[in-house]
Amino acid sequence: MNFDILDDIIDIETIAKGPGIRELNRLRKFYGHGNWKKMKGFARTRLTSGKTHLAELHWYEAHGTGNKMKKGFGVSHEKSKQDFTGLCGLH
């Protein structure tokens, strides 16, 4: 399921980098070598159904390549994850 990001992403933090990223080989194969980081943040999103959610977003980025993929998770008031979308390209 695709989603649109409605607001700025807040509370951004690095959750893994370099060899700590499980997807590192795939990222290097498709997008090239770089100082890859897995990032996390929160933003209000709109699903294709029109519903909006506060979502925890995960994405990968490397210097010179930009953001590559985002994955969103529905978030309750306690910020517990409920996966509601698969990987999709950035909008």
BELBELNOR-V307321 format. One record per residue. N is the residue number from 1. SS is DSSP state (H for helix, E for strand, - for the rest). PHI is phi as a letter, one per 20 degrees, with the letter a starting at -180 (999 if undefined). PSI is psi in degrees with one decimal (999 if undefined). Layout:
# BELBELNOR-V307321
n;ss;phi;psi
N;SS;PHI;PSI
N;SS;PHI;PSI
This chain:
# BELBELNOR-V307321
n;ss;phi;psi
1;-;999;133.8
2;-;e;161.8
3;E;b;158.0
4;E;d;141.3
5;E;e;122.1
6;-;e;-30.7
7;-;c;175.3
8;-;f;148.5
9;-;f;130.8
10;E;d;169.2
11;E;l;45.5
12;E;f;135.1
13;E;b;153.8
14;E;e;127.4
15;E;d;-14.5
16;E;a;153.5
17;E;b;155.2
18;H;l;-131.7
19;H;f;-9.5
20;H;f;-5.7
21;-;e;120.3
22;-;f;-31.6
23;-;e;11.9
24;H;g;-44.6
25;H;f;-41.7
26;H;f;-42.4
27;H;f;-44.8
28;H;f;-37.4
29;H;f;-45.2
30;H;e;-32.1
31;H;d;-7.5
32;-;n;169.7
33;-;f;156.3
34;-;r;176.7
35;-;e;79.9
36;-;f;139.0
37;E;c;143.3
38;E;e;125.0
39;E;d;159.0
40;E;b;143.2
41;E;a;178.3
42;E;c;143.3
43;E;b;157.7
44;E;e;132.8
45;E;c;158.3
46;E;c;125.6
47;E;f;167.4
48;-;f;-22.0
49;-;f;-10.8
50;-;n;-11.9
51;-;f;144.3
52;E;d;147.6
53;E;b;149.8
54;E;f;126.2
55;E;c;144.6
56;E;e;123.8
57;E;d;139.4
58;E;c;139.3
59;E;b;166.6
60;E;d;143.9
61;E;b;154.2
62;E;b;146.0
63;-;g;126.6
64;-;n;-12.1
65;-;d;-19.4
66;E;m;-174.4
67;E;f;141.7
68;E;d;-46.9
69;E;b;147.4
70;E;c;142.7
71;E;c;132.2
72;E;d;150.3
73;E;c;134.2
74;E;f;145.6
75;E;c;129.2
76;-;e;-175.3
77;-;f;-27.9
78;-;e;3.3
79;-;m;37.6
80;-;e;145.1
81;E;e;138.8
82;E;c;104.0
83;E;g;122.7
84;-;c;6.4
85;-;b;154.5
86;-;e;-177.5
87;-;f;140.2
88;E;b;163.5
89;-;f;159.1
90;-;f;150.1
91;-;e;999
